[in-house]
Amino acid sequence: MPEMASALVERVRAMAPDQDVRLAVGEGFPEVPLGRRGEEILSVIQEAMTNARRHSGARNVRVNLDAGTEELVVEVSDDGRGFGAGAAPGVGLSSMRERAAALGGRLEVESAAGSGTTVRLTVPRSGPSRETAEDGAVRPAPAGPRQNGGRA
């Protein structure tokens, strides 16, 4: 997955040569593709970088991939204009929140006018995720075999 994140960073660098865009991958972040989970995580990274490129006026954008024992943390931060608490969330932010929920994770956005923005996605390292159907609805992933002898 870091390889795909690196490709996204390179693409943003090519589209916004006036921005300094950097990627840092923490020790223990999975090197292997993460399947559908990885695609959803990459989509959040891409949306956050797109927002920074198009709307923030940032000179610096940082993408950090970290891993704890039970969760993965992806953070995209910029030093742009930020936005205040009264700002209405756009479609991109709503989409990122939906993706976080589909992964069983959470999305946090920290921003203040004139102080840049940080988007932080935290998802479980593994476990069930929900799938997004073609119509955009989020549905639970198919259940696997029960661990407790079939009792609910």
C-alpha positions in Angstrom: 0.0 0.0 0.0 2.8 2.5 0.6 3.7 2.1 -3.0 0.3 3.2 -4.1 0.3 6.1 -1.7 3.7 7.1 -3.1 2.2 7.1 -6.6 -0.7 9.4 -5.5 1.8 11.8 -3.9 3.8 11.8 -7.2 0.7 12.6 -9.2 -0.2 15.5 -6.9 3.4 16.8 -7.2 3.1 16.8 -10.9 -0.3 18.7 -10.8 0.9 21.2 -8.2 4.6 21.8 -8.6 4.4 24.9 -6.4 3.5 22.7 -3.4 6.0 20.6 -1.4 4.2 17.3 -1.0 5.9 14.6 1.1 5.1 11.1 2.2 6.3 9.4 5.4 5.7 5.8 6.1 6.0 4.6 9.7 7.6 1.4 10.8 5.1 -1.5 10.8 2.7 0.0 8.2 1.7 -3.0 5.9 3.7 -3.2 2.7 1.3 -5.6 1.1 -1.8 -4.5 -0.7 -4.8 -4.3 1.6 -7.5 -5.2 -1.0 -10.7 -3.3 -0.7 -9.6 -1.8 2.6 -6.5 -0.4 0.9 -8.6 1.1 -1.9 -10.8 2.9 0.5 -7.9 4.2 2.5 -6.2 5.4 -0.7 -9.4 7.2 -1.7 -9.4 9.1 1.5 -5.8 10.1 1.0 -6.5 11.2 -2.5 -9.6 13.3 -1.5 -7.7 15.0 1.3 -4.7 15.8 -1.0 -7.1 17.1 -3.7 -8.8 19.4 -1.1 -5.4 20.6 0.0 -4.3 21.2 -3.6 -7.5 22.9 -4.8 -8.7 24.8 -1.8 -6.1 25.4 0.9 -3.5 27.6 -0.8 -1.0 25.4 1.1 2.7 25.4 0.3 3.3 22.2 2.2 1.3 19.0 2.3 2.3 16.0 4.4 1.0 12.4 4.2 1.9 10.2 7.1 1.1 6.4 7.3 1.5 4.9 10.7 0.6 1.6 12.3 -0.2 0.7 15.9 -0.7 -2.9 17.1 -4.5 -2.6 16.5 -5.0 0.3 14.1 -3.7 2.1 11.0 -3.5 5.9 11.1 -3.3 7.9 7.9 -2.9 11.6 8.2 -2.9 14.3 5.5 -1.9 17.8 6.8 -1.3 21.1 5.1 -0.2 24.6 6.1 -3.0 26.3 4.1 -5.7 28.7 5.0 -7.8 26.2 6.9 -11.4 26.9 7.8 -13.4 27.8 10.8 -15.9 25.8 12.8 -18.9 27.3 10.9 -17.7 26.1 7.5 -20.1 23.8 5.7 -18.6 20.4 4.9 -18.3 19.7 1.2 -19.0 16.5 -0.7 -15.4 15.4 -0.4 -15.5 15.5 3.4 -18.8 13.6 3.5 -17.3 11.0 1.2 -14.3 10.6 3.4 -16.5 10.2 6.5 -18.6 7.5 4.7 -15.4 5.6 3.7 -14.1 5.8 7.3 -17.4 4.4 8.5 -17.4 1.6 5.9 -13.9 0.6 7.2 -15.1 0.5 10.8 -12.9 3.5 11.5 -13.2 7.2 12.2 -12.3 10.4 10.4 -11.2 13.5 12.3 -10.6 16.9 10.8 -8.7 19.6 12.6 -8.7 23.0 11.1 -8.8 26.7 12.0 -8.9 29.7 9.8 -5.3 30.6 8.9 -3.8 27.5 10.5 -4.0 24.7 8.0 -5.9 21.5 8.1 -5.2 17.9 9.3 -7.4 15.0 8.1 -6.8 11.9 10.2 -8.2 8.5 9.3 -8.0 5.7 11.9 -9.1 2.2 11.0 -8.7 -1.2 12.6 -5.6 -3.1 11.3 -7.9 -5.9 10.3 -11.4 -7.1 10.7 -14.7 -6.8 8.9 -15.4 -3.8 6.8 -18.5 -2.8 5.0 -18.8 -2.7 1.3 -20.1 0.3 -0.7 -22.6 -0.8 -3.3 -22.8 0.7 -6.8 -25.7 2.9 -5.7 -23.5 4.4 -3.0 -25.2 2.6 -0.1 -23.0 1.2 2.6 -23.8 -2.4 3.5 -22.2 -4.8 5.9 -19.7 -7.2 4.5 -20.9 -10.8 4.2 -20.7 -12.5 7.6 -18.1 -15.2 8.0 -18.6 -18.4 10.1 -19.7 -17.8 13.6 -17.0 -18.3 16.3 -19.4 -19.3 19.1 -20.9 -22.4 17.7 -23.7 -20.6 15.8 -25.2 -18.9 18.8 -25.9 -15.2 18.6 
